[in-house]
Amino acid sequence: MFAEKFAAYQRRYDDLHKLMEEPEVSMNPTRLREITREISEIEPLVEKYQEYLKTQHALEQTLEVASDESDPEMRELAQLEAEQLRAQQDKLNNDMRVMLLPRDPRDEKDIYVEIRAGTGGEEAALFAADLYRMYTRYAERQRWKVTLLDENRTGLKGFREVVFEIKGKGAFSRLKYESGVHRVQRVPLTESSGRIHTSTATVAVMAEVDDIEVEVRPEDLKIDIYHASGHGGQNVQKVATAVRITHLPTGIVAAVQDERSQLQNKMRAMSVLKARLYEIEVERQQKEITEERRSQVGSGERAEKIRTYNFPQDRMTDHRIGLTEHNLAGILDGDIDPIIDALVLADQTDKLRAMGVEA
């Protein structure tokens, strides 16, 4: 049972405090730092466990009062308090289960988001623009900073491709589930007969990575400098500052034209390139890990159709968890927290089962 795991943390916590009192430890700064660091790591789990034990004890006492009390009014009050304590205990149980999950070191990272039009021609490009607006509106709600890095627009203001950066606390932890193929079903602006079309766009969410996490050899890079383009393709600068970097071994291309400085664009393009290379390696490792145990959420396989936006029925369906919402206008305006919350819960439940902990 998961409570036993927390009891083990409590015992270790107590042992560490006893160790700190020993003269040979207190006189050894290196050992003292190691023990202090371990204490700080497990202290949140111990505090949660203490809260759990306190609530459990209070519940037992309240149930005893409810059982022994002869006054009907007092017994009813005790039963009501017991219900509240049970609800508190259920929440603590869930919190403790989640705390047992291994933490994704990328969760607090800033991210790069890449949206590409898929099948569907101009309608797919317009849908890519809708997704871009959805994520930027969501970022605004979270008070995150969005920076457009590269874009390839169509005549009807759609995107063949758009790359942007989102900086903010927990950006990757919230948006990492968005990677995949998004499908839209609606009557396109270009359709005169009123026939419903199905189009797709691909979303890739990549956490920014540190230089030490990805090694890129200079001889593997092809760097092109060109003039930045504005909407409609017109050149907006007389000096060539836009940068396109091609990673020759993989064929991956990263282009940035946002900054006025060629050096700044080059640095950003390298950062995007490294994020893409890192994501490829993470996906390769995930495929190896999940060969025996397939996960519905977070598999990282972008070829999978993850979501459908059906306009005639005002319906969004996330196929990974079978979630359906009837608020397309709100969703495309950035109201996607309920969807993300459901995906997070499904992911946590799946991982807990894999650990042998009942959700």
KEKE-3310 file (N, C-alpha, C; in steps of 0.2 Angstrom, whole numbers, plus 5000, padded with zeros to 4 digits):
npx = (5004:5002:5003:5012:5024:5026:5027:5040:5047:5046:5053:5065:5068:5068:5079:5089:5089:5093:5106:5112:5115:5125:5143:5153:5147:5142:5153:5158:5157:5154:5147:5137:5130:5125:5116:5107:5102:5096:5086:5078:5073:5064:5056:5044:5036:5035:5029:5016:5012:5011:5001:4991:4990:4986:4973:4967:4967:4959:4947:4944:4942:4931:4921:4920:4914:4902:4897:4895:4887:4873:4864:4854:4856:4869:4875:4872:4879:4892:4893:4892:4904:4912:4910:4916:4929:4932:4931:4942:4952:4952:4956:4969:4974:4975:4983:4995:4997:5000:5012:5021:5025:5037:5046:5045:5059:5058:5047:5046:5051:5054:5046:5046:5034:5028:5018:5011:5003:4993:4985:4973:4975:4972:4963:4968:4979:4972:4966:4978:4982:4971:4974:4986:4982:4974:4983:4991:4982:4979:4991:4991:4981:4988:4997:5009:5024:5024:5033:5034:5043:5046:5037:5026:5016:4999:4989:4976:4978:4982:4993:5006:5016:5021:5032:5034:5039:5036:5037:5036:5031:5029:5026:5029:5024:5011:5007:5013:5005:5000:5006:5005:4993:4980:4963:4951:4934:4924:4914:4924:4930:4932:4923:4910:4898:4894:4899:4905:4922:4937:4951:4969:4981:4998:5005:5019:5027:5040:5052:5064:5081:5096:5113:5122:5114:5112:5123:5130:5138:5149:5152:5141:5132:5122:5122:5111:5109:5097:5085:5073:5055:5040:5022:5013:5025:5033:5049:5056:5067:5082:5094:5101:5096:5089:5090:5093:5096:5102:5102:5113:5114:5101:5092:5084:5077:5079:5073:5074:5067:5064:5071:5081:5094:5107:5115:5107:5096:5103:5107:5094:5089:5098:5094:5081:5084:5091:5082:5073:5081:5083:5070:5068:5076:5071:5058:5063:5068:5056:5048:5055:5054:5040:5036:5032:5022:5009:5005:4991:4991:5003:5012:5020:5019:5018:5011:4999:4982:4976:4966:4949:4941:4925:4915:4901:4894:4898:4908:4922:4933:4944:4954:4962:4959:4945:4938:4925:4920:4908:4911:4917:4920:4925:4935:4944:4947:4956:4952:4957:4960:4952:4953:4966:4968:4961:4969:4981:4977:4973:4986:4993:4986:4988:5002:5003:4997:5006:5016:5011:5003:4987:4975)
npy = (4994:5012:5020:5014:5016:5030:5029:5023:5033:5042:5035:5036:5049:5052:5045:5052:5064:5060:5056:5068:5073:5066:5067:5065:5067:5080:5087:5086:5095:5091:5079:5083:5092:5083:5076:5086:5090:5078:5077:5089:5085:5074:5080:5086:5075:5069:5078:5078:5065:5066:5075:5066:5056:5063:5067:5055:5050:5059:5056:5043:5046:5054:5046:5036:5044:5047:5035:5031:5042:5047:5057:5063:5075:5078:5067:5068:5079:5074:5064:5072:5079:5068:5065:5076:5074:5062:5066:5075:5066:5058:5067:5069:5056:5055:5066:5060:5049:5054:5061:5051:5048:5048:5063:5073:5080:5090:5097:5111:5118:5131:5132:5127:5128:5120:5121:5114:5114:5100:5088:5094:5106:5123:5125:5117:5125:5136:5130:5127:5140:5143:5135:5140:5152:5148:5142:5153:5162:5154:5155:5168:5168:5161:5170:5169:5172:5175:5172:5175:5165:5160:5160:5154:5160:5159:5165:5167:5170:5159:5147:5138:5134:5137:5143:5145:5153:5149:5156:5153:5148:5131:5128:5118:5107:5108:5109:5098:5088:5091:5088:5080:5074:5085:5085:5093:5096:5103:5116:5123:5140:5141:5133:5132:5124:5120:5108:5097:5097:5087:5091:5092:5096:5097:5096:5100:5100:5106:5105:5118:5115:5112:5117:5107:5095:5092:5088:5096:5094:5106:5103:5096:5105:5116:5132:5145:5162:5174:5186:5193:5190:5198:5198:5190:5188:5199:5207:5213:5219:5227:5222:5206:5196:5185:5168:5151:5135:5119:5103:5091:5077:5073:5080:5089:5106:5122:5138:5155:5172:5182:5191:5207:5206:5196:5188:5185:5179:5168:5161:5158:5150:5139:5135:5131:5120:5111:5108:5101:5090:5084:5081:5071:5061:5058:5053:5041:5034:5033:5025:5013:5010:5009:4998:4986:4990:5000:5017:5027:5041:5053:5046:5052:5049:5057:5054:5049:5052:5063:5072:5078:5091:5096:5105:5107:5100:5106:5101:5094:5081:5071:5058:5050:5049:5048:5059:5071:5087:5101:5115:5123:5136:5142:5134:5135:5148:5147:5141:5129:5122:5113:5101:5099:5096:5084:5076:5076:5069:5057:5053:5052:5042:5031:5030:5027:5015:5007:5007:4999:5005:5008:5018)
npz = (5000:4997:5008:5016:5009:5012:5026:5027:5022:5032:5043:5037:5037:5051:5055:5048:5055:5067:5063:5061:5073:5078:5082:5073:5061:5062:5062:5050:5035:5022:5023:5031:5022:5012:5020:5024:5011:5007:5017:5014:5002:5005:5014:5011:5008:5020:5028:5022:5025:5039:5040:5034:5044:5055:5051:5049:5062:5068:5061:5066:5079:5078:5072:5083:5092:5086:5086:5099:5105:5112:5111:5098:5090:5093:5088:5075:5071:5073:5063:5052:5053:5051:5038:5032:5036:5029:5016:5016:5019:5007:4998:5002:5001:4987:4984:4990:4982:4970:4973:4974:4961:4948:4945:4931:4924:4914:4916:4922:4912:4899:4883:4865:4852:4838:4824:4811:4795:4789:4780:4768:4762:4760:4770:4780:4783:4788:4799:4806:4810:4818:4829:4833:4838:4848:4857:4860:4866:4877:4883:4887:4896:4906:4909:4903:4892:4875:4860:4843:4832:4819:4803:4791:4780:4772:4758:4763:4776:4784:4791:4784:4791:4808:4821:4838:4854:4871:4886:4903:4920:4922:4909:4900:4907:4907:4893:4886:4883:4871:4859:4843:4831:4826:4822:4811:4808:4797:4788:4775:4772:4759:4753:4743:4742:4754:4759:4772:4777:4781:4789:4794:4806:4813:4829:4838:4854:4862:4875:4881:4880:4889:4885:4889:4888:4875:4862:4848:4833:4825:4812:4807:4804:4793:4789:4784:4779:4777:4770:4782:4781:4780:4783:4769:4762:4759:4759:4774:4779:4775:4778:4778:4791:4795:4800:4795:4800:4796:4801:4796:4798:4802:4794:4800:4801:4807:4809:4811:4812:4820:4828:4826:4825:4818:4825:4837:4831:4826:4838:4844:4834:4835:4848:4846:4837:4845:4854:4846:4842:4855:4858:4849:4853:4866:4862:4856:4867:4874:4866:4867:4881:4882:4874:4879:4888:4883:4884:4885:4886:4883:4875:4865:4852:4837:4826:4829:4829:4839:4843:4839:4831:4830:4821:4816:4825:4837:4845:4854:4854:4863:4859:4865:4879:4878:4880:4879:4874:4873:4868:4858:4853:4865:4868:4857:4860:4870:4881:4888:4900:4907:4898:4898:4912:4913:4905:4912:4924:4919:4914:4926:4933:4925:4926:4940:4941:4934:4942:4952:4961:4967:4959)
capx = (5000:5006:5005:5018:5030:5027:5030:5047:5050:5046:5058:5072:5068:5069:5086:5093:5090:5098:5113:5115:5117:5132:5148:5157:5143:5141:5160:5160:5153:5152:5142:5131:5127:5122:5111:5103:5099:5091:5080:5074:5070:5059:5052:5037:5032:5034:5024:5010:5011:5009:4994:4987:4990:4982:4966:4965:4966:4953:4941:4943:4939:4924:4917:4919:4909:4896:4894:4893:4883:4865:4860:4853:4858:4876:4877:4872:4885:4898:4892:4893:4911:4916:4910:4921:4936:4933:4933:4949:4957:4952:4961:4976:4976:4976:4990:5001:4999:5004:5019:5025:5027:5044:5045:5048:5064:5057:5040:5046:5055:5050:5045:5045:5029:5028:5012:5011:4997:4993:4981:4968:4977:4971:4959:4973:4983:4968:4966:4984:4981:4966:4977:4991:4978:4971:4989:4993:4976:4980:4997:4989:4977:4993:5002:5016:5026:5024:5037:5034:5050:5046:5031:5025:5009:4996:4986:4970:4981:4983:5000:5009:5020:5023:5036:5034:5042:5032:5041:5032:5031:5025:5023:5030:5020:5004:5006:5016:5001:4997:5009:5001:4989:4974:4959:4946:4929:4919:4914:4929:4928:4933:4919:4903:4892:4892:4901:4910:4929:4941:4958:4973:4987:5002:5008:5025:5029:5047:5055:5070:5086:5103:5119:5125:5110:5113:5129:5129:5145:5148:5153:5135:5127:5123:5119:5110:5107:5093:5081:5067:5049:5034:5015:5013:5031:5038:5055:5055:5073:5087:5100:5100:5097:5086:5094:5091:5101:5100:5106:5114:5113:5094:5088:5080:5078:5076:5073:5071:5068:5060:5075:5084:5101:5108:5117:5102:5092:5106:5106:5087:5088:5101:5091:5076:5086:5093:5076:5070:5085:5082:5064:5068:5080:5066:5053:5066:5068:5049:5046:5058:5051:5033:5035:5028:5016:5007:5002:4986:4993:5010:5016:5024:5019:5014:5008:4993:4977:4974:4960:4945:4937:4919:4911:4894:4891:4901:4911:4929:4935:4951:4953:4967:4955:4938:4934:4921:4917:4904:4912:4922:4922:4929:4942:4948:4949:4961:4949:4958:4962:4948:4955:4973:4967:4959:4975:4986:4974:4974:4993:4995:4983:4992:5009:5002:4995:5012:5020:5008:4999:4980:4973)
capy = (5000:5017:5023:5011:5020:5036:5027:5022:5040:5045:5032:5038:5056:5052:5043:5057:5069:5057:5056:5075:5074:5063:5072:5064:5070:5087:5090:5085:5099:5088:5074:5087:5095:5078:5074:5091:5090:5072:5079:5094:5081:5070:5083:5087:5069:5067:5083:5076:5059:5068:5077:5061:5052:5067:5067:5048:5049:5063:5053:5038:5049:5057:5040:5034:5049:5046:5028:5031:5047:5045:5063:5063:5081:5078:5061:5070:5083:5070:5061:5077:5080:5063:5065:5081:5072:5057:5070:5077:5060:5056:5072:5067:5050:5057:5070:5056:5045:5058:5063:5045:5048:5051:5070:5075:5086:5095:5101:5118:5121:5135:5127:5129:5125:5120:5119:5113:5112:5094:5086:5098:5112:5130:5124:5115:5131:5140:5127:5128:5147:5143:5131:5145:5157:5144:5142:5160:5164:5150:5157:5175:5167:5159:5176:5167:5176:5171:5175:5172:5164:5159:5158:5153:5161:5158:5171:5168:5171:5153:5145:5132:5132:5143:5141:5151:5151:5151:5156:5154:5143:5125:5128:5111:5102:5109:5109:5093:5083:5093:5085:5075:5076:5088:5085:5097:5094:5109:5118:5128:5146:5141:5128:5135:5119:5119:5102:5097:5094:5085:5093:5091:5100:5093:5101:5098:5104:5104:5109:5120:5111:5115:5115:5100:5090:5090:5090:5097:5096:5111:5101:5093:5110:5120:5138:5150:5169:5177:5192:5191:5191:5200:5195:5190:5187:5204:5208:5219:5222:5228:5218:5199:5194:5178:5162:5144:5130:5113:5098:5087:5070:5071:5084:5094:5113:5127:5145:5161:5178:5187:5196:5211:5204:5190:5184:5183:5174:5161:5158:5156:5144:5134:5133:5127:5114:5107:5106:5096:5084:5081:5078:5065:5056:5056:5049:5035:5031:5031:5019:5007:5009:5007:4992:4981:4994:5006:5022:5031:5048:5055:5042:5055:5048:5062:5051:5047:5057:5064:5076:5080:5097:5095:5112:5106:5097:5110:5095:5092:5074:5069:5051:5046:5047:5048:5065:5075:5094:5105:5122:5124:5143:5144:5130:5139:5155:5146:5138:5122:5119:5106:5096:5097:5093:5077:5072:5075:5064:5050:5051:5050:5036:5026:5029:5024:5008:5004:5007:4995:5008:5009:5025)
capz = (5000:4996:5014:5018:5007:5016:5033:5026:5021:5039:5046:5035:5039:5058:5055:5046:5060:5072:5061:5061:5080:5079:5082:5067:5055:5063:5061:5042:5031:5016:5024:5033:5016:5009:5024:5023:5005:5007:5022:5011:4997:5007:5019:5009:5008:5027:5030:5019:5028:5045:5039:5033:5050:5059:5048:5050:5069:5070:5059:5070:5085:5077:5071:5089:5096:5082:5088:5106:5107:5113:5109:5091:5087:5093:5084:5068:5070:5073:5057:5047:5053:5049:5031:5030:5036:5024:5010:5017:5018:5000:4994:5005:4998:4980:4984:4991:4976:4965:4975:4972:4954:4947:4942:4924:4925:4909:4918:4923:4906:4894:4877:4858:4849:4831:4821:4803:4791:4787:4774:4768:4758:4763:4776:4785:4785:4792:4806:4810:4813:4824:4834:4835:4842:4854:4862:4862:4871:4883:4887:4890:4903:4911:4910:4900:4887:4869:4855:4837:4830:4812:4801:4783:4780:4766:4756:4767:4783:4787:4792:4782:4797:4813:4827:4843:4860:4877:4893:4909:4925:4921:4902:4897:4911:4905:4886:4883:4880:4865:4853:4840:4825:4827:4816:4811:4803:4796:4781:4774:4769:4752:4750:4741:4742:4761:4761:4777:4775:4786:4788:4800:4808:4818:4834:4842:4859:4864:4880:4880:4883:4891:4881:4891:4887:4868:4859:4841:4830:4820:4805:4805:4802:4787:4791:4779:4781:4772:4773:4785:4777:4783:4780:4762:4759:4757:4763:4779:4782:4770:4780:4780:4798:4797:4800:4794:4802:4794:4804:4791:4799:4803:4790:4804:4800:4812:4806:4816:4809:4824:4830:4821:4825:4815:4830:4841:4827:4826:4845:4845:4830:4838:4854:4843:4834:4850:4857:4842:4843:4861:4858:4845:4858:4871:4859:4855:4873:4876:4862:4870:4887:4881:4869:4883:4891:4879:4888:4881:4887:4884:4871:4861:4845:4834:4820:4831:4829:4846:4845:4833:4833:4825:4821:4815:4832:4842:4849:4854:4857:4864:4858:4870:4885:4877:4883:4874:4877:4868:4869:4853:4853:4871:4868:4852:4863:4875:4887:4888:4906:4908:4894:4901:4918:4912:4902:4918:4928:4915:4914:4933:4934:4921:4929:4946:4940:4931:4948:4957:4966:4965:4958)
cpx = (5004:5008:5011:5025:5031:5029:5037:5051:5051:5052:5065:5073:5070:5077:5091:5094:5094:5105:5116:5117:5123:5138:5152:5154:5143:5148:5162:5155:5150:5146:5136:5127:5122:5116:5105:5099:5094:5085:5076:5070:5064:5054:5045:5033:5030:5029:5017:5008:5008:5002:4989:4985:4985:4975:4963:4963:4960:4947:4939:4940:4932:4919:4915:4913:4902:4892:4891:4888:4876:4861:4860:4856:4866:4879:4877:4877:4891:4898:4894:4901:4915:4916:4915:4928:4937:4935:4940:4954:4957:4957:4968:4979:4978:4983:4996:5002:5003:5011:5024:5028:5033:5043:5049:5053:5062:5051:5041:5050:5051:5050:5045:5039:5029:5022:5013:5005:4998:4989:4975:4969:4976:4967:4963:4977:4979:4967:4972:4984:4976:4970:4983:4987:4976:4977:4991:4988:4977:4986:4995:4985:4982:4998:5009:5018:5027:5028:5037:5041:5050:5039:5031:5018:5006:4992:4979:4972:4981:4991:5001:5013:5021:5026:5036:5037:5037:5036:5036:5032:5027:5023:5023:5025:5013:5002:5009:5012:4998:5000:5005:4997:4982:4970:4953:4940:4924:4919:4919:4926:4928:4928:4912:4897:4890:4894:4906:4917:4932:4948:4962:4979:4991:5005:5013:5027:5035:5050:5062:5075:5093:5108:5122:5121:5110:5119:5128:5136:5144:5148:5146:5130:5128:5119:5118:5107:5103:5089:5075:5061:5044:5028:5015:5019:5036:5044:5054:5061:5078:5093:5098:5101:5094:5090:5091:5096:5098:5105:5107:5112:5106:5090:5084:5082:5075:5078:5070:5072:5065:5065:5079:5091:5102:5111:5112:5097:5096:5106:5100:5086:5092:5098:5085:5078:5088:5087:5072:5074:5084:5075:5064:5071:5075:5061:5056:5066:5061:5047:5049:5055:5044:5031:5031:5021:5015:5003:4997:4988:5001:5015:5021:5024:5015:5010:5000:4988:4975:4968:4956:4941:4931:4915:4904:4891:4894:4904:4919:4930:4942:4951:4957:4963:4948:4934:4931:4919:4913:4905:4918:4925:4926:4935:4946:4950:4954:4958:4950:4961:4958:4951:4962:4973:4965:4965:4980:4983:4975:4981:4995:4992:4986:4998:5008:5001:5002:5017:5017:5004:4992:4978:4967)
cpy = (5006:5021:5020:5014:5026:5035:5026:5029:5043:5042:5035:5045:5057:5050:5048:5063:5067:5057:5063:5077:5071:5067:5071:5067:5078:5091:5089:5089:5095:5083:5078:5090:5089:5076:5079:5091:5084:5074:5084:5090:5077:5074:5084:5081:5067:5072:5081:5070:5061:5071:5072:5057:5056:5067:5060:5047:5053:5060:5047:5040:5051:5051:5036:5038:5048:5039:5028:5036:5045:5051:5063:5069:5080:5072:5064:5075:5080:5066:5066:5079:5075:5063:5070:5078:5066:5061:5072:5072:5058:5060:5070:5061:5051:5061:5065:5051:5048:5060:5057:5045:5051:5058:5070:5081:5092:5099:5108:5122:5126:5130:5131:5125:5126:5118:5119:5111:5105:5093:5091:5105:5118:5129:5121:5120:5135:5137:5128:5135:5147:5140:5136:5150:5154:5144:5148:5163:5161:5153:5164:5173:5165:5165:5173:5172:5172:5175:5171:5171:5164:5157:5158:5154:5160:5164:5172:5169:5165:5152:5138:5129:5138:5140:5147:5148:5153:5151:5157:5147:5137:5125:5121:5106:5102:5108:5103:5088:5085:5091:5079:5078:5079:5088:5090:5095:5100:5111:5124:5134:5146:5136:5131:5131:5118:5112:5102:5094:5092:5087:5092:5096:5096:5098:5097:5102:5101:5108:5111:5116:5115:5113:5108:5094:5087:5092:5090:5098:5101:5109:5097:5099:5114:5126:5143:5156:5172:5183:5190:5194:5193:5196:5196:5189:5193:5205:5214:5222:5222:5223:5211:5197:5187:5173:5155:5140:5123:5108:5092:5080:5068:5075:5089:5101:5117:5134:5150:5167:5184:5193:5201:5209:5197:5185:5181:5178:5167:5158:5155:5150:5138:5131:5128:5120:5109:5104:5100:5089:5080:5078:5071:5059:5054:5052:5042:5031:5029:5025:5013:5005:5006:5001:4987:4984:5000:5011:5026:5038:5049:5050:5045:5054:5053:5060:5050:5053:5058:5067:5078:5086:5097:5101:5111:5104:5101:5105:5095:5085:5073:5061:5047:5044:5047:5053:5069:5082:5097:5112:5124:5131:5145:5140:5133:5146:5154:5143:5131:5119:5113:5100:5094:5094:5086:5073:5071:5069:5057:5048:5049:5043:5030:5024:5025:5017:5004:5003:5002:4998:5010:5016:5026)
cpz = (5000:5003:5017:5016:5010:5023:5032:5025:5028:5043:5044:5037:5047:5059:5053:5051:5066:5070:5062:5068:5082:5078:5075:5061:5056:5062:5054:5038:5025:5017:5027:5027:5013:5013:5024:5017:5005:5011:5018:5005:4999:5012:5017:5009:5016:5030:5028:5023:5035:5045:5038:5040:5055:5057:5050:5058:5071:5067:5063:5077:5084:5076:5078:5093:5093:5084:5095:5109:5107:5111:5101:5087:5087:5089:5076:5066:5069:5066:5051:5047:5050:5041:5028:5030:5031:5017:5010:5016:5011:4996:4996:5001:4990:4979:4985:4986:4971:4967:4974:4965:4953:4943:4936:4925:4920:4911:4919:4917:4902:4888:4870:4856:4842:4828:4814:4800:4789:4780:4774:4765:4763:4769:4781:4788:4790:4799:4810:4813:4819:4830:4837:4840:4849:4860:4864:4867:4877:4887:4890:4896:4908:4913:4908:4894:4881:4864:4849:4834:4822:4809:4793:4782:4773:4764:4760:4775:4787:4788:4789:4788:4802:4819:4832:4850:4866:4883:4898:4914:4923:4914:4899:4901:4909:4897:4883:4880:4873:4858:4850:4834:4827:4821:4816:4806:4803:4789:4780:4771:4762:4749:4749:4742:4749:4763:4767:4775:4781:4785:4794:4800:4813:4822:4837:4847:4862:4870:4878:4883:4885:4886:4882:4889:4879:4865:4851:4838:4825:4813:4802:4804:4796:4789:4785:4782:4775:4775:4776:4781:4782:4781:4773:4758:4758:4762:4768:4782:4776:4771:4781:4787:4799:4796:4800:4796:4800:4798:4799:4792:4799:4798:4793:4802:4805:4809:4811:4812:4813:4826:4825:4820:4823:4820:4835:4838:4827:4833:4846:4840:4832:4844:4851:4840:4839:4854:4853:4842:4849:4862:4855:4850:4863:4868:4858:4861:4876:4873:4865:4876:4886:4876:4873:4886:4887:4884:4883:4881:4887:4880:4867:4854:4841:4828:4822:4831:4836:4848:4838:4836:4827:4826:4820:4821:4838:4847:4848:4857:4857:4864:4862:4876:4884:4880:4877:4878:4871:4869:4864:4853:4859:4871:4863:4855:4869:4881:4887:4894:4908:4904:4897:4908:4918:4909:4908:4922:4925:4915:4921:4935:4931:4924:4936:4946:4938:4937:4954:4962:4963:4965:4962)
residu = (MET:PHE:ALA:GLU:LYS:PHE:ALA:ALA:TYR:GLN:ARG:ARG:TYR:ASP:ASP:LEU:HIS:LYS:LEU:MET:GLU:GLU:PRO:GLU:VAL:SER:MET:ASN:PRO:THR:ARG:LEU:ARG:GLU:ILE:THR:ARG:GLU:ILE:SER:GLU:ILE:GLU:PRO:LEU:VAL:GLU:LYS:TYR:GLN:GLU:TYR:LEU:LYS:THR:GLN:HIS:ALA:LEU:GLU:GLN:THR:LEU:GLU:VAL:ALA:SER:ASP:GLU:SER:ASP:PRO:GLU:MET:ARG:GLU:LEU:ALA:GLN:LEU:GLU:ALA:GLU:GLN:LEU:ARG:ALA:GLN:GLN:ASP:LYS:LEU:ASN:ASN:ASP:MET:ARG:VAL:MET:LEU:LEU:PRO:ARG:ASP:PRO:ARG:ASP:GLU:LYS:ASP:ILE:TYR:VAL:GLU:ILE:ARG:ALA:GLY:THR:GLY:GLY:GLU:GLU:ALA:ALA:LEU:PHE:ALA:ALA:ASP:LEU:TYR:ARG:MET:TYR:THR:ARG:TYR:ALA:GLU:ARG:GLN:ARG:TRP:LYS:VAL:THR:LEU:LEU:ASP:GLU:ASN:ARG:THR:GLY:LEU:LYS:GLY:PHE:ARG:GLU:VAL:VAL:PHE:GLU:ILE:LYS:GLY:LYS:GLY:ALA:PHE:SER:ARG:LEU:LYS:TYR:GLU:SER:GLY:VAL:HIS:ARG:VAL:GLN:ARG:VAL:PRO:LEU:THR:GLU:SER:SER:GLY:ARG:ILE:HIS:THR:SER:THR:ALA:THR:VAL:ALA:VAL:MET:ALA:GLU:VAL:ASP:ASP:ILE:GLU:VAL:GLU:VAL:ARG:PRO:GLU:ASP:LEU:LYS:ILE:ASP:ILE:TYR:HIS:ALA:SER:GLY:HIS:GLY:GLY:GLN:ASN:VAL:GLN:LYS:VAL:ALA:THR:ALA:VAL:ARG:ILE:THR:HIS:LEU:PRO:THR:GLY:ILE:VAL:ALA:ALA:VAL:GLN:ASP:GLU:ARG:SER:GLN:LEU:GLN:ASN:LYS:MET:ARG:ALA:MET:SER:VAL:LEU:LYS:ALA:ARG:LEU:TYR:GLU:ILE:GLU:VAL:GLU:ARG:GLN:GLN:LYS:GLU:ILE:THR:GLU:GLU:ARG:ARG:SER:GLN:VAL:GLY:SER:GLY:GLU:ARG:ALA:GLU:LYS:ILE:ARG:THR:TYR:ASN:PHE:PRO:GLN:ASP:ARG:MET:THR:ASP:HIS:ARG:ILE:GLY:LEU:THR:GLU:HIS:ASN:LEU:ALA:GLY:ILE:LEU:ASP:GLY:ASP:ILE:ASP:PRO:ILE:ILE:ASP:ALA:LEU:VAL:LEU:ALA:ASP:GLN:THR:ASP:LYS:LEU:ARG:ALA:MET:GLY:VAL:GLU:ALA)
# end
